[in-house]
Amino acid sequence: MASDLSFVDFIVDQVKDAGQIVSKKMFGEYAIYCNGKIVALVCDNRLF
C-alpha cells in the first residue's frame, strides 16, 4: 500500500520550521529532506 500525498504534506507542514523541508518520491514511497539531507521516510502512511 502506497502512502497518501496528503499525509506526506501534513508531515512536511508540521516540521516546516526546522529548515528547508521537501519531500521526494523514492522507491514508491517518500523521503523527507531537511536542508538537502534525508531525515525521515514515509512508508505505508507511517513516519520513520
PDBQT receptor file of N, H, CA, C and O in Angstrom, charges set to zero:
ATOM      1  N   MET A   1       0.850  -1.176   0.000  1.00  0.00    +0.000 N 
ATOM      2  CA  MET A   1       0.000   0.000   0.000  1.00  0.00    +0.000 C 
ATOM      3  C   MET A   1       0.897   1.241   0.000  1.00  0.00    +0.000 C 
ATOM      4  O   MET A   1       1.780   1.364   0.849  1.00  0.00    +0.000 OA
ATOM      5  N   ALA A   2       0.686   2.124  -0.910  1.00  0.00    +0.000 N 
ATOM      6  H   ALA A   2      -0.031   2.023  -1.599  1.00  0.00    +0.000 HD
ATOM      7  CA  ALA A   2       1.483   3.342  -1.006  1.00  0.00    +0.000 C 
ATOM      8  C   ALA A   2       0.970   4.408  -0.042  1.00  0.00    +0.000 C 
ATOM      9  O   ALA A   2      -0.178   4.373   0.401  1.00  0.00    +0.000 OA
ATOM     10  N   SER A   3       1.841   5.341   0.265  1.00  0.00    +0.000 N 
ATOM     11  H   SER A   3       2.774   5.369  -0.094  1.00  0.00    +0.000 HD
ATOM     12  CA  SER A   3       1.469   6.449   1.150  1.00  0.00    +0.000 C 
ATOM     13  C   SER A   3       0.657   7.490   0.394  1.00  0.00    +0.000 C 
ATOM     14  O   SER A   3       0.841   7.686  -0.808  1.00  0.00    +0.000 OA
ATOM     15  N   ASP A   4      -0.243   8.153   1.110  1.00  0.00    +0.000 N 
ATOM     16  H   ASP A   4      -0.392   7.993   2.086  1.00  0.00    +0.000 HD
ATOM     17  CA  ASP A   4      -1.039   9.226   0.531  1.00  0.00    +0.000 C 
ATOM     18  C   ASP A   4      -0.231  10.517   0.535  1.00  0.00    +0.000 C 
ATOM     19  O   ASP A   4       0.426  10.843   1.524  1.00  0.00    +0.000 OA
ATOM     20  N   LEU A   5      -0.282  11.247  -0.572  1.00  0.00    +0.000 N 
ATOM     21  H   LEU A   5      -0.815  10.982  -1.375  1.00  0.00    +0.000 HD
ATOM     22  CA  LEU A   5       0.426  12.517  -0.652  1.00  0.00    +0.000 C 
ATOM     23  C   LEU A   5      -0.093  13.500   0.394  1.00  0.00    +0.000 C 
ATOM     24  O   LEU A   5       0.672  14.328   0.887  1.00  0.00    +0.000 OA
ATOM     25  N   SER A   6      -1.362  13.426   0.736  1.00  0.00    +0.000 N 
ATOM     26  H   SER A   6      -1.984  12.753   0.335  1.00  0.00    +0.000 HD
ATOM     27  CA  SER A   6      -1.912  14.329   1.755  1.00  0.00    +0.000 C 
ATOM     28  C   SER A   6      -1.263  14.081   3.116  1.00  0.00    +0.000 C 
ATOM     29  O   SER A   6      -1.063  15.025   3.881  1.00  0.00    +0.000 OA
ATOM     30  N   PHE A   7      -0.932  12.829   3.430  1.00  0.00    +0.000 N 
ATOM     31  H   PHE A   7      -1.094  12.062   2.809  1.00  0.00    +0.000 HD
ATOM     32  CA  PHE A   7      -0.240  12.517   4.686  1.00  0.00    +0.000 C 
ATOM     33  C   PHE A   7       1.177  13.083   4.665  1.00  0.00    +0.000 C 
ATOM     34  O   PHE A   7       1.641  13.644   5.657  1.00  0.00    +0.000 OA
ATOM     35  N   VAL A   8       1.858  12.936   3.540  1.00  0.00    +0.000 N 
ATOM     36  H   VAL A   8       1.481  12.480   2.734  1.00  0.00    +0.000 HD
ATOM     37  CA  VAL A   8       3.213  13.471   3.393  1.00  0.00    +0.000 C 
ATOM     38  C   VAL A   8       3.188  14.990   3.533  1.00  0.00    +0.000 C 
ATOM     39  O   VAL A   8       4.036  15.560   4.219  1.00  0.00    +0.000 OA
ATOM     40  N   ASP A   9       2.238  15.641   2.899  1.00  0.00    +0.000 N 
ATOM     41  H   ASP A   9       1.550  15.177   2.341  1.00  0.00    +0.000 HD
ATOM     42  CA  ASP A   9       2.111  17.098   3.006  1.00  0.00    +0.000 C 
ATOM     43  C   ASP A   9       1.848  17.524   4.447  1.00  0.00    +0.000 C 
ATOM     44  O   ASP A   9       2.359  18.552   4.891  1.00  0.00    +0.000 OA
ATOM     45  N   PHE A  10       1.058  16.745   5.178  1.00  0.00    +0.000 N 
ATOM     46  H   PHE A  10       0.644  15.910   4.817  1.00  0.00    +0.000 HD
ATOM     47  CA  PHE A  10       0.792  17.033   6.590  1.00  0.00    +0.000 C 
ATOM     48  C   PHE A  10       2.090  16.973   7.396  1.00  0.00    +0.000 C 
ATOM     49  O   PHE A  10       2.349  17.860   8.210  1.00  0.00    +0.000 OA
ATOM     50  N   ILE A  11       2.899  15.951   7.183  1.00  0.00    +0.000 N 
ATOM     51  H   ILE A  11       2.688  15.231   6.522  1.00  0.00    +0.000 HD
ATOM     52  CA  ILE A  11       4.178  15.818   7.896  1.00  0.00    +0.000 C 
ATOM     53  C   ILE A  11       5.090  16.993   7.566  1.00  0.00    +0.000 C 
ATOM     54  O   ILE A  11       5.687  17.588   8.464  1.00  0.00    +0.000 OA
ATOM     55  N   VAL A  12       5.200  17.327   6.291  1.00  0.00    +0.000 N 
ATOM     56  H   VAL A  12       4.715  16.843   5.562  1.00  0.00    +0.000 HD
ATOM     57  CA  VAL A  12       6.049  18.452   5.869  1.00  0.00    +0.000 C 
ATOM     58  C   VAL A  12       5.573  19.744   6.524  1.00  0.00    +0.000 C 
ATOM     59  O   VAL A  12       6.393  20.546   6.969  1.00  0.00    +0.000 OA
ATOM     60  N   ASP A  13       4.283  19.953   6.587  1.00  0.00    +0.000 N 
ATOM     61  H   ASP A  13       3.617  19.301   6.225  1.00  0.00    +0.000 HD
ATOM     62  CA  ASP A  13       3.732  21.156   7.211  1.00  0.00    +0.000 C 
ATOM     63  C   ASP A  13       4.059  21.209   8.704  1.00  0.00    +0.000 C 
ATOM     64  O   ASP A  13       4.300  22.288   9.245  1.00  0.00    +0.000 OA
ATOM     65  N   GLN A  14       4.070  20.066   9.365  1.00  0.00    +0.000 N 
ATOM     66  H   GLN A  14       3.874  19.189   8.926  1.00  0.00    +0.000 HD
ATOM     67  CA  GLN A  14       4.338  20.024  10.802  1.00  0.00    +0.000 C 
ATOM     68  C   GLN A  14       5.786  20.373  11.137  1.00  0.00    +0.000 C 
ATOM     69  O   GLN A  14       6.049  20.914  12.211  1.00  0.00    +0.000 OA
ATOM     70  N   VAL A  15       6.721  20.078  10.251  1.00  0.00    +0.000 N 
ATOM     71  H   VAL A  15       6.507  19.638   9.379  1.00  0.00    +0.000 HD
ATOM     72  CA  VAL A  15       8.146  20.288  10.543  1.00  0.00    +0.000 C 
ATOM     73  C   VAL A  15       8.768  21.415   9.713  1.00  0.00    +0.000 C 
ATOM     74  O   VAL A  15       9.990  21.552   9.672  1.00  0.00    +0.000 OA
ATOM     75  N   LYS A  16       7.937  22.213   9.059  1.00  0.00    +0.000 N 
ATOM     76  H   LYS A  16       6.944  22.102   9.093  1.00  0.00    +0.000 HD
ATOM     77  CA  LYS A  16       8.444  23.228   8.127  1.00  0.00    +0.000 C 
ATOM     78  C   LYS A  16       9.354  24.268   8.767  1.00  0.00    +0.000 C 
ATOM     79  O   LYS A  16      10.162  24.880   8.068  1.00  0.00    +0.000 OA
ATOM     80  N   ASP A  17       9.246  24.485  10.075  1.00  0.00    +0.000 N 
ATOM     81  H   ASP A  17       8.589  23.988  10.643  1.00  0.00    +0.000 HD
ATOM     82  CA  ASP A  17      10.088  25.481  10.743  1.00  0.00    +0.000 C 
ATOM     83  C   ASP A  17      11.489  24.958  11.062  1.00  0.00    +0.000 C 
ATOM     84  O   ASP A  17      12.327  25.717  11.549  1.00  0.00    +0.000 OA
ATOM     85  N   ALA A  18      11.758  23.687  10.799  1.00  0.00    +0.000 N 
ATOM     86  H   ALA A  18      11.077  23.071  10.404  1.00  0.00    +0.000 HD
ATOM     87  CA  ALA A  18      13.059  23.094  11.110  1.00  0.00    +0.000 C 
ATOM     88  C   ALA A  18      14.129  23.456  10.080  1.00  0.00    +0.000 C 
ATOM     89  O   ALA A  18      15.319  23.290  10.349  1.00  0.00    +0.000 OA
ATOM     90  N   GLY A  19      13.735  23.937   8.929  1.00  0.00    +0.000 N 
ATOM     91  H   GLY A  19      12.768  24.072   8.710  1.00  0.00    +0.000 HD
ATOM     92  CA  GLY A  19      14.670  24.266   7.856  1.00  0.00    +0.000 C 
ATOM     93  C   GLY A  19      13.957  24.164   6.522  1.00  0.00    +0.000 C 
ATOM     94  O   GLY A  19      12.731  24.246   6.448  1.00  0.00    +0.000 OA
ATOM     95  N   GLN A  20      14.739  23.985   5.469  1.00  0.00    +0.000 N 
ATOM     96  H   GLN A  20      15.735  23.918   5.529  1.00  0.00    +0.000 HD
ATOM     97  CA  GLN A  20      14.153  23.828   4.134  1.00  0.00    +0.000 C 
ATOM     98  C   GLN A  20      13.679  22.382   3.996  1.00  0.00    +0.000 C 
ATOM     99  O   GLN A  20      14.489  21.477   3.796  1.00  0.00    +0.000 OA
ATOM    100  N   ILE A  21      12.385  22.169   4.102  1.00  0.00    +0.000 N 
ATOM    101  H   ILE A  21      11.727  22.904   4.265  1.00  0.00    +0.000 HD
ATOM    102  CA  ILE A  21      11.798  20.827   4.099  1.00  0.00    +0.000 C 
ATOM    103  C   ILE A  21      11.170  20.545   2.742  1.00  0.00    +0.000 C 
ATOM    104  O   ILE A  21      10.361  21.328   2.244  1.00  0.00    +0.000 OA
ATOM    105  N   VAL A  22      11.550  19.417   2.152  1.00  0.00    +0.000 N 
ATOM    106  H   VAL A  22      12.207  18.781   2.556  1.00  0.00    +0.000 HD
ATOM    107  CA  VAL A  22      10.942  18.973   0.899  1.00  0.00    +0.000 C 
ATOM    108  C   VAL A  22      10.697  17.469   0.981  1.00  0.00    +0.000 C 
ATOM    109  O   VAL A  22      11.353  16.761   1.746  1.00  0.00    +0.000 OA
ATOM    110  N   SER A  23       9.756  16.998   0.192  1.00  0.00    +0.000 N 
ATOM    111  H   SER A  23       9.223  17.572  -0.430  1.00  0.00    +0.000 HD
ATOM    112  CA  SER A  23       9.518  15.557   0.086  1.00  0.00    +0.000 C 
ATOM    113  C   SER A  23       9.728  15.146  -1.362  1.00  0.00    +0.000 C 
ATOM    114  O   SER A  23       9.403  15.884  -2.292  1.00  0.00    +0.000 OA
ATOM    115  N   LYS A  24      10.278  13.955  -1.528  1.00  0.00    +0.000 N 
ATOM    116  H   LYS A  24      10.542  13.355  -0.772  1.00  0.00    +0.000 HD
ATOM    117  CA  LYS A  24      10.504  13.422  -2.870  1.00  0.00    +0.000 C 
ATOM    118  C   LYS A  24      10.089  11.961  -2.889  1.00  0.00    +0.000 C 
ATOM    119  O   LYS A  24      10.303  11.224  -1.927  1.00  0.00    +0.000 OA
ATOM    120  N   LYS A  25       9.498  11.560  -3.992  1.00  0.00    +0.000 N 
ATOM    121  H   LYS A  25       9.324  12.159  -4.774  1.00  0.00    +0.000 HD
ATOM    122  CA  LYS A  25       9.104  10.162  -4.162  1.00  0.00    +0.000 C 
ATOM    123  C   LYS A  25      10.374   9.322  -4.283  1.00  0.00    +0.000 C 
ATOM    124  O   LYS A  25      11.312   9.681  -4.996  1.00  0.00    +0.000 OA
ATOM    125  N   MET A  26      10.382   8.197  -3.572  1.00  0.00    +0.000 N 
ATOM    126  H   MET A  26       9.620   7.905  -2.993  1.00  0.00    +0.000 HD
ATOM    127  CA  MET A  26      11.567   7.341  -3.567  1.00  0.00    +0.000 C 
ATOM    128  C   MET A  26      11.131   5.887  -3.389  1.00  0.00    +0.000 C 
ATOM    129  O   MET A  26      10.515   5.548  -2.378  1.00  0.00    +0.000 OA
ATOM    130  N   PHE A  27      11.438   5.040  -4.340  1.00  0.00    +0.000 N 
ATOM    131  H   PHE A  27      11.938   5.316  -5.161  1.00  0.00    +0.000 HD
ATOM    132  CA  PHE A  27      11.093   3.616  -4.282  1.00  0.00    +0.000 C 
ATOM    133  C   PHE A  27       9.600   3.390  -4.063  1.00  0.00    +0.000 C 
ATOM    134  O   PHE A  27       9.220   2.439  -3.380  1.00  0.00    +0.000 OA
ATOM    135  N   GLY A  28       8.761   4.231  -4.619  1.00  0.00    +0.000 N 
ATOM    136  H   GLY A  28       9.070   5.004  -5.174  1.00  0.00    +0.000 HD
ATOM    137  CA  GLY A  28       7.322   4.089  -4.486  1.00  0.00    +0.000 C 
ATOM    138  C   GLY A  28       6.752   4.695  -3.226  1.00  0.00    +0.000 C 
ATOM    139  O   GLY A  28       5.535   4.703  -3.047  1.00  0.00    +0.000 OA
ATOM    140  N   GLU A  29       7.590   5.199  -2.352  1.00  0.00    +0.000 N 
ATOM    141  H   GLU A  29       8.579   5.192  -2.497  1.00  0.00    +0.000 HD
ATOM    142  CA  GLU A  29       7.160   5.863  -1.121  1.00  0.00    +0.000 C 
ATOM    143  C   GLU A  29       7.780   7.257  -1.119  1.00  0.00    +0.000 C 
ATOM    144  O   GLU A  29       8.048   7.800  -2.191  1.00  0.00    +0.000 OA
ATOM    145  N   TYR A  30       8.019   7.854   0.055  1.00  0.00    +0.000 N 
ATOM    146  H   TYR A  30       7.801   7.413   0.925  1.00  0.00    +0.000 HD
ATOM    147  CA  TYR A  30       8.522   9.226   0.106  1.00  0.00    +0.000 C 
ATOM    148  C   TYR A  30       9.673   9.367   1.085  1.00  0.00    +0.000 C 
ATOM    149  O   TYR A  30       9.704   8.714   2.128  1.00  0.00    +0.000 OA
ATOM    150  N   ALA A  31      10.614  10.224   0.736  1.00  0.00    +0.000 N 
ATOM    151  H   ALA A  31      10.589  10.755  -0.111  1.00  0.00    +0.000 HD
ATOM    152  CA  ALA A  31      11.689  10.626   1.632  1.00  0.00    +0.000 C 
ATOM    153  C   ALA A  31      11.459  12.088   1.990  1.00  0.00    +0.000 C 
ATOM    154  O   ALA A  31      11.069  12.887   1.138  1.00  0.00    +0.000 OA
ATOM    155  N   ILE A  32      11.702  12.437   3.252  1.00  0.00    +0.000 N 
ATOM    156  H   ILE A  32      12.019  11.788   3.944  1.00  0.00    +0.000 HD
ATOM    157  CA  ILE A  32      11.588  13.813   3.723  1.00  0.00    +0.000 C 
ATOM    158  C   ILE A  32      13.006  14.340   3.913  1.00  0.00    +0.000 C 
ATOM    159  O   ILE A  32      13.819  13.736   4.613  1.00  0.00    +0.000 OA
ATOM    160  N   TYR A  33      13.284  15.465   3.286  1.00  0.00    +0.000 N 
ATOM    161  H   TYR A  33      12.623  15.955   2.718  1.00  0.00    +0.000 HD
ATOM    162  CA  TYR A  33      14.607  16.076   3.352  1.00  0.00    +0.000 C 
ATOM    163  C   TYR A  33      14.546  17.363   4.161  1.00  0.00    +0.000 C 
ATOM    164  O   TYR A  33      13.583  18.124   4.062  1.00  0.00    +0.000 OA
ATOM    165  N   CYS A  34      15.573  17.599   4.955  1.00  0.00    +0.000 N 
ATOM    166  H   CYS A  34      16.355  16.981   5.035  1.00  0.00    +0.000 HD
ATOM    167  CA  CYS A  34      15.747  18.876   5.657  1.00  0.00    +0.000 C 
ATOM    168  C   CYS A  34      17.107  19.419   5.258  1.00  0.00    +0.000 C 
ATOM    169  O   CYS A  34      18.137  18.797   5.515  1.00  0.00    +0.000 OA
ATOM    170  N   ASN A  35      17.100  20.573   4.633  1.00  0.00    +0.000 N 
ATOM    171  H   ASN A  35      16.263  21.079   4.423  1.00  0.00    +0.000 HD
ATOM    172  CA  ASN A  35      18.328  21.206   4.155  1.00  0.00    +0.000 C 
ATOM    173  C   ASN A  35      19.171  20.256   3.299  1.00  0.00    +0.000 C 
ATOM    174  O   ASN A  35      20.397  20.222   3.413  1.00  0.00    +0.000 OA
ATOM    175  N   GLY A  36      18.499  19.490   2.447  1.00  0.00    +0.000 N 
ATOM    176  H   GLY A  36      17.503  19.518   2.355  1.00  0.00    +0.000 HD
ATOM    177  CA  GLY A  36      19.188  18.638   1.489  1.00  0.00    +0.000 C 
ATOM    178  C   GLY A  36      19.576  17.257   1.984  1.00  0.00    +0.000 C 
ATOM    179  O   GLY A  36      20.163  16.488   1.224  1.00  0.00    +0.000 OA
ATOM    180  N   LYS A  37      19.272  16.912   3.232  1.00  0.00    +0.000 N 
ATOM    181  H   LYS A  37      18.795  17.537   3.850  1.00  0.00    +0.000 HD
ATOM    182  CA  LYS A  37      19.624  15.597   3.772  1.00  0.00    +0.000 C 
ATOM    183  C   LYS A  37      18.366  14.836   4.167  1.00  0.00    +0.000 C 
ATOM    184  O   LYS A  37      17.423  15.412   4.709  1.00  0.00    +0.000 OA
ATOM    185  N   ILE A  38      18.364  13.540   3.890  1.00  0.00    +0.000 N 
ATOM    186  H   ILE A  38      19.131  13.072   3.450  1.00  0.00    +0.000 HD
ATOM    187  CA  ILE A  38      17.212  12.719   4.270  1.00  0.00    +0.000 C 
ATOM    188  C   ILE A  38      17.158  12.606   5.788  1.00  0.00    +0.000 C 
ATOM    189  O   ILE A  38      18.130  12.212   6.432  1.00  0.00    +0.000 OA
ATOM    190  N   VAL A  39      16.007  12.958   6.343  1.00  0.00    +0.000 N 
ATOM    191  H   VAL A  39      15.217  13.278   5.819  1.00  0.00    +0.000 HD
ATOM    192  CA  VAL A  39      15.821  12.873   7.796  1.00  0.00    +0.000 C 
ATOM    193  C   VAL A  39      14.682  11.935   8.172  1.00  0.00    +0.000 C 
ATOM    194  O   VAL A  39      14.568  11.554   9.337  1.00  0.00    +0.000 OA
ATOM    195  N   ALA A  40      13.839  11.555   7.223  1.00  0.00    +0.000 N 
ATOM    196  H   ALA A  40      13.932  11.864   6.276  1.00  0.00    +0.000 HD
ATOM    197  CA  ALA A  40      12.710  10.673   7.529  1.00  0.00    +0.000 C 
ATOM    198  C   ALA A  40      12.227   9.995   6.255  1.00  0.00    +0.000 C 
ATOM    199  O   ALA A  40      12.465  10.460   5.141  1.00  0.00    +0.000 OA
ATOM    200  N   LEU A  41      11.544   8.886   6.461  1.00  0.00    +0.000 N 
ATOM    201  H   LEU A  41      11.351   8.508   7.366  1.00  0.00    +0.000 HD
ATOM    202  CA  LEU A  41      10.890   8.173   5.372  1.00  0.00    +0.000 C 
ATOM    203  C   LEU A  41       9.423   8.003   5.726  1.00  0.00    +0.000 C 
ATOM    204  O   LEU A  41       9.073   7.820   6.892  1.00  0.00    +0.000 OA
ATOM    205  N   VAL A  42       8.572   8.066   4.719  1.00  0.00    +0.000 N 
ATOM    206  H   VAL A  42       8.856   8.214   3.772  1.00  0.00    +0.000 HD
ATOM    207  CA  VAL A  42       7.149   7.792   4.904  1.00  0.00    +0.000 C 
ATOM    208  C   VAL A  42       6.838   6.555   4.070  1.00  0.00    +0.000 C 
ATOM    209  O   VAL A  42       6.938   6.568   2.843  1.00  0.00    +0.000 OA
ATOM    210  N   CYS A  43       6.460   5.489   4.765  1.00  0.00    +0.000 N 
ATOM    211  H   CYS A  43       6.379   5.478   5.762  1.00  0.00    +0.000 HD
ATOM    212  CA  CYS A  43       6.141   4.219   4.116  1.00  0.00    +0.000 C 
ATOM    213  C   CYS A  43       4.807   3.726   4.650  1.00  0.00    +0.000 C 
ATOM    214  O   CYS A  43       4.627   3.608   5.862  1.00  0.00    +0.000 OA
ATOM    215  N   ASP A  44       3.881   3.440   3.762  1.00  0.00    +0.000 N 
ATOM    216  H   ASP A  44       4.027   3.536   2.777  1.00  0.00    +0.000 HD
ATOM    217  CA  ASP A  44       2.542   2.975   4.149  1.00  0.00    +0.000 C 
ATOM    218  C   ASP A  44       1.897   3.902   5.173  1.00  0.00    +0.000 C 
ATOM    219  O   ASP A  44       1.289   3.448   6.142  1.00  0.00    +0.000 OA
ATOM    220  N   ASN A  45       2.037   5.199   4.946  1.00  0.00    +0.000 N 
ATOM    221  H   ASN A  45       2.531   5.567   4.158  1.00  0.00    +0.000 HD
ATOM    222  CA  ASN A  45       1.487   6.237   5.835  1.00  0.00    +0.000 C 
ATOM    223  C   ASN A  45       2.009   6.132   7.263  1.00  0.00    +0.000 C 
ATOM    224  O   ASN A  45       1.291   6.429   8.217  1.00  0.00    +0.000 OA
ATOM    225  N   ARG A  46       3.247   5.713   7.403  1.00  0.00    +0.000 N 
ATOM    226  H   ARG A  46       3.831   5.471   6.628  1.00  0.00    +0.000 HD
ATOM    227  CA  ARG A  46       3.937   5.695   8.696  1.00  0.00    +0.000 C 
ATOM    228  C   ARG A  46       5.228   6.472   8.549  1.00  0.00    +0.000 C 
ATOM    229  O   ARG A  46       5.918   6.374   7.535  1.00  0.00    +0.000 OA
ATOM    230  N   LEU A  47       5.543   7.243   9.569  1.00  0.00    +0.000 N 
ATOM    231  H   LEU A  47       4.982   7.324  10.393  1.00  0.00    +0.000 HD
ATOM    232  CA  LEU A  47       6.757   8.060   9.560  1.00  0.00    +0.000 C 
ATOM    233  C   LEU A  47       7.880   7.310  10.257  1.00  0.00    +0.000 C 
ATOM    234  O   LEU A  47       7.731   6.866  11.396  1.00  0.00    +0.000 OA
ATOM    235  N   PHE A  48       9.007   7.172   9.566  1.00  0.00    +0.000 N 
ATOM    236  H   PHE A  48       9.129   7.533   8.641  1.00  0.00    +0.000 HD
ATOM    237  CA  PHE A  48      10.192   6.517  10.128  1.00  0.00    +0.000 C 
ATOM    238  C   PHE A  48      11.348   7.493  10.128  1.00  0.00    +0.000 C 
ATOM    239  O   PHE A  48      12.447   7.148  10.560  1.00  0.00    +0.000 OA
TER     240      PHE A  48
